[in-house]
Amino acid sequence: MPLHSAQGHVQSVRLRSALERRGLAAPYVRGLLKSGKVLHLNAGCGNVLLSGWLNTDLLDFVGADGEVTKPGQAYLARGHVYVKHDASDPYPIPSGAVTSVYSEHYIEHLSLVDAVAWLRELNRLLKPGGVLRLSTPDLHQYVRGYLDEKQELYNAWARGLKAHGVNLLPRRTFRFNTLMREWGHQYLYDYDELALALSRVGFKDIRRCDYRVGTKHIAQHDQEWRRPGSLYVEARKT
């Protein structure tokens, strides 16, 4: 079963410019590595394409001429490298080739079994000493937020969603059920649960981080609107 970054979200984005084909993803990546390119992976990127990173997701980008991204092909979309990739499959990247992996609010869209398999695959991709940074809704914070009579966390969360076109009703029970059930969410983590999953696939030096605090070239990409209620974790491959 394909693993979408956000089931229930929009699954295609129309561009104002044309897509630029770069050929099959695997040889394209090998060419980057042969040229000395340092490879950074933005896994489950959705519509957020990072400059200088290899961005992957199952989201379709549609060029101005109507061309649609195809699985296993590399493209330039908005000037950024994008590969349409199903995370249930191995990435078209050699083992030990990636310096860092970033994934923002993606893992919660996978079942626990699929998430562990995906984390194992990311561990395969990373070089020794390579860093993985994950952010995801923090179940501990949202449980505490549910019990807060002032609803400070949930109100901050609602403001961020409203700025992106989602109106979250003010009832706390509705809000908590939205967190657990909407947008294809399948499994939510607190720090202990996520650290356990990471350790089981071989990651070491697992630590909780704050918003935009940690490995600078990765952490700088955290989005402000996702900050309320987010758990930030970094882990290293030894």
C-alpha positions as CSV (number, residue, x, y, z in Angstrom):
1,M,0.0,0.0,0.0
2,P,1.5,3.4,-1.0
3,L,2.5,5.6,1.9
4,H,1.4,9.1,1.2
5,S,2.8,12.0,3.2
6,A,-0.6,13.3,4.0
7,Q,-3.6,11.2,3.1
8,G,-6.6,13.4,3.0
9,H,-4.6,16.4,2.0
10,V,-4.4,17.8,-1.5
11,Q,-2.4,15.3,-3.6
12,S,-1.3,17.5,-6.5
13,V,0.2,21.0,-6.8
14,R,0.0,22.9,-10.1
15,L,3.1,24.9,-10.9
16,R,3.3,28.2,-12.8
17,S,6.4,27.0,-14.6
18,A,7.2,23.8,-16.4
19,L,8.8,20.8,-14.8
20,E,12.4,20.1,-15.9
21,R,13.1,16.4,-16.3
22,R,16.4,15.1,-15.0
23,G,15.9,11.4,-15.9
24,L,15.6,8.3,-13.7
25,A,16.2,9.1,-10.1
26,A,18.8,6.4,-9.3
27,P,21.3,7.3,-12.0
28,Y,20.6,11.0,-11.4
29,V,21.5,10.6,-7.7
30,R,24.6,8.6,-8.6
31,G,25.7,11.4,-10.8
32,L,25.3,13.9,-8.0
33,L,27.4,11.8,-5.7
34,K,30.1,11.3,-8.4
35,S,30.3,15.0,-8.9
36,G,31.0,15.5,-5.2
37,K,27.5,16.7,-4.2
38,V,26.8,16.4,-0.5
39,L,23.4,14.7,-0.4
40,H,20.7,15.9,2.0
41,L,17.2,14.2,1.9
42,N,13.9,16.0,2.7
43,A,11.7,12.9,3.2
44,G,7.9,13.3,3.0
45,C,8.4,16.9,1.9
46,G,4.8,17.6,0.8
47,N,4.7,21.0,-0.9
48,V,7.8,22.3,1.0
49,L,10.8,21.9,-1.4
50,L,14.1,22.8,0.1
51,S,16.9,24.4,-1.9
52,G,20.0,22.2,-2.2
53,W,18.1,19.1,-0.9
54,L,16.7,16.0,-2.6
55,N,13.0,16.3,-1.9
56,T,10.8,13.2,-2.0
57,D,7.1,12.5,-1.5
58,L,4.1,10.9,-3.3
59,L,2.7,14.3,-4.0
60,D,2.2,15.1,-7.7
61,F,3.6,18.3,-9.1
62,V,1.9,19.4,-12.3
63,G,3.9,21.6,-14.7
64,A,2.4,24.6,-16.5
65,D,2.2,22.5,-19.6
66,G,0.3,19.8,-17.9
67,E,3.2,17.3,-17.4
68,V,2.8,15.4,-14.1
69,T,5.6,14.0,-12.0
70,K,6.1,10.2,-12.4
71,P,7.4,7.8,-9.8
72,G,11.1,7.1,-9.9
73,Q,11.9,10.1,-12.0
74,A,13.9,13.2,-10.9
75,Y,12.7,16.7,-11.8
76,L,13.3,20.3,-11.1
77,A,10.2,21.8,-9.6
78,R,10.4,25.5,-8.8
79,G,14.1,25.1,-9.3
80,H,14.4,22.4,-6.6
81,V,15.1,18.7,-7.1
82,Y,12.1,16.5,-6.6
83,V,11.5,12.7,-6.8
84,K,8.1,11.2,-6.5
85,H,8.7,8.3,-4.3
86,D,6.6,5.8,-2.3
87,A,8.2,5.5,1.1
88,S,7.2,1.8,1.4
89,D,9.8,1.2,-1.3
90,P,13.6,1.5,-0.9
91,Y,14.9,5.0,-1.8
92,P,16.8,5.2,-5.1
93,I,19.9,6.1,-3.1
94,P,23.0,4.0,-2.3
95,S,23.6,3.0,1.3
96,G,25.7,5.4,3.3
97,A,25.4,8.2,0.8
98,V,23.3,10.8,2.7
99,T,24.7,13.3,5.1
100,S,21.4,14.4,6.7
101,V,17.7,13.6,6.6
102,Y,14.9,16.0,7.5
103,S,11.3,15.0,7.9
104,E,8.7,17.4,9.2
105,H,5.3,16.1,10.3
106,Y,5.4,13.0,8.2
107,I,6.0,10.0,10.5
108,E,2.5,10.3,12.1
109,H,1.0,9.4,8.7
110,L,2.5,5.9,8.9
111,S,1.4,2.9,11.0
112,L,3.9,2.0,13.7
113,V,5.1,-1.0,11.6
114,D,5.6,1.1,8.5
115,A,7.2,3.8,10.5
116,V,9.8,1.5,12.0
117,A,10.5,0.1,8.5
118,W,10.9,3.6,7.1
119,L,13.3,4.6,9.9
120,R,15.4,1.5,9.2
121,E,15.6,2.6,5.6
122,L,16.7,6.1,6.6
123,N,19.4,4.6,8.7
124,R,20.6,2.6,5.7
125,L,20.9,5.8,3.7
126,L,22.9,7.8,6.2
127,K,26.6,8.0,6.4
128,P,28.2,7.1,9.7
129,G,27.8,10.3,11.8
130,G,24.8,11.4,9.6
131,V,21.9,13.1,11.4
132,L,18.2,12.5,11.1
133,R,15.9,15.3,12.4
134,L,12.2,14.6,12.8
135,S,9.3,16.7,13.9
136,T,5.8,15.4,14.7
137,P,2.8,16.2,16.9
138,D,3.8,15.6,20.5
139,L,1.1,13.4,22.1
140,H,2.3,14.4,25.6
141,Q,1.8,18.1,24.8
142,Y,-1.6,17.6,23.3
143,V,-2.9,15.5,26.2
144,R,-1.8,18.2,28.6
145,G,-3.3,20.8,26.3
146,Y,-6.6,18.9,26.4
147,L,-6.7,19.3,30.2
148,D,-5.8,23.0,30.1
149,E,-8.9,25.0,30.9
150,K,-7.4,28.0,29.0
151,Q,-6.7,25.9,25.9
152,E,-3.5,27.8,25.2
153,L,-1.8,25.1,23.2
154,Y,-4.9,24.2,21.2
155,N,-5.6,27.9,20.5
156,A,-2.1,28.4,19.2
157,W,-2.5,25.3,17.1
158,A,-5.8,26.6,15.7
159,R,-4.2,29.9,14.7
160,G,-1.5,28.1,12.7
161,L,-4.1,25.9,10.9
162,K,-6.3,28.9,10.2
163,A,-3.4,30.6,8.4
164,H,-3.4,27.6,6.1
165,G,-7.1,27.5,5.4
166,V,-8.2,25.0,8.2
167,N,-10.8,26.2,10.7
168,L,-10.5,24.1,13.9
169,L,-13.7,24.3,16.0
170,P,-13.1,25.5,19.7
171,R,-14.4,22.3,21.4
172,R,-11.5,20.5,23.1
173,T,-12.9,17.0,22.4
174,F,-13.3,17.9,18.7
175,R,-9.8,19.2,18.6
176,F,-8.3,16.1,20.2
177,N,-10.1,13.8,17.9
178,T,-9.0,15.9,14.9
179,L,-5.4,15.4,16.0
180,M,-5.8,11.7,16.3
181,R,-8.0,10.9,13.3
182,E,-7.7,13.6,10.5
183,W,-5.2,14.1,7.7
184,G,-4.3,10.4,7.6
185,H,-2.8,10.4,11.1
186,Q,-2.1,6.8,12.0
187,Y,0.2,6.8,15.1
188,L,1.2,9.6,17.4
189,Y,4.3,9.7,19.5
190,D,5.7,11.2,22.7
191,Y,9.4,11.5,23.1
192,D,9.9,8.0,24.7
193,E,8.0,6.2,22.0
194,L,9.8,7.9,19.2
195,A,13.2,7.4,20.8
196,L,12.4,3.7,21.3
197,A,11.5,3.3,17.6
198,L,14.8,5.1,16.6
199,S,16.9,3.0,18.9
200,R,15.4,-0.3,17.6
201,V,16.6,0.4,14.1
202,G,20.1,1.4,15.2
203,F,20.1,5.1,15.8
204,K,22.3,6.5,18.6
205,D,22.7,9.8,20.4
206,I,18.9,10.4,20.3
207,R,17.9,13.7,21.8
208,R,14.9,16.0,22.1
209,C,15.5,19.4,20.5
210,D,13.7,22.7,20.5
211,Y,12.2,24.6,17.6
212,R,15.1,25.5,15.2
213,V,17.6,24.3,17.8
214,G,20.0,21.4,17.0
215,T,22.0,20.7,13.9
216,K,21.8,24.1,12.4
217,H,21.7,23.4,8.7
218,I,18.7,21.0,9.3
219,A,16.9,22.7,12.2
220,Q,16.7,26.1,10.3
221,H,14.0,24.5,8.1
222,D,11.4,24.0,10.9
223,Q,8.3,25.9,10.0
224,E,7.0,28.4,12.6
225,W,3.3,27.6,12.1
226,R,4.0,24.0,13.1
227,R,5.8,25.0,16.2
228,P,2.9,24.7,18.8
229,G,2.6,21.1,20.0
230,S,5.5,19.8,17.9
231,L,8.1,17.3,19.1
232,Y,11.6,17.8,17.7
233,V,14.1,14.9,17.8
234,E,17.5,14.3,16.3
235,A,19.3,11.0,16.1
236,R,22.7,10.0,14.7
237,K,23.9,7.0,12.8
238,T,27.1,5.7,14.3
